[in-house]
């Protein structure tokens, strides 16, 4: 059986009295583009620092490409490409110079590949880094993260700070040049509409725990918004998990996990209803900020008041 690219089991991490991760677990198969989603401050960067061996966990286990980041950080980083949102580089160097400078640090560095990516991503090799635009800086960082042919690439909100056109260009580069190569991408972001076209699997982090991990298409099938009469909410069935409810005139809009069973239950009971498909942004919002009156999550227990 092939080892997963990333395996995190019951990890806890606190900074003094601030518990950031509370028994977090997730599993990333090789060859997938994995979207790691959470609001700012949810613990995404803390998790990534532990994956890279830059920060120790308090409890639990972490394996990245079969290695423990705490015990074998250098061996691990040789196999991982990393691009952070606040990537720092030597501004006085030219782009071509920094690519040559990095080569000795990586036994698998492929300078011809670095030059190919630089051309594909329109990185000006003769220009000093301090004179690059934000978009050029991000694309140079991507070249640096990929030129040693890493098995795993970790992207920590890399498009943050780019304007919408540049962000679209970045994701086009990611799809066009990288996904076809069979690499594993761990993509941390809170810009959900951008992650949606590239992600095979999604994990949602809330209050230090993964509240849902699923293939992107499975998540879209399983989470729907349903409009129905207020008094008919209990007809969704006991297996329906409510993520969000809000009044909508004489109806209520319910975002539900387990949509297929809930819709079938409504059909059996003859309840009139409308089903609305949700995008990844709306699904994420339902999990992390959704509210259900009475704080109940079972459709048979919740009671909605006008």
Helices and strands as residue ranges (DSSP letters): E 6-15, E 18-28, E 33-37, H 44-51, E 59-64, H 73-77, E 80-84, H 95-103, H 111-120, G 129-131, H 134-146, E 152-156, H 164-173, I 174-178, G 179-181, E 184-189, H 192-195, E 201-206, E 209-215, H 216-222, E 223-229, G 230-236, E 241-248, E 251-257, H 259-268, E 273-277, H 280-289, G 293-295
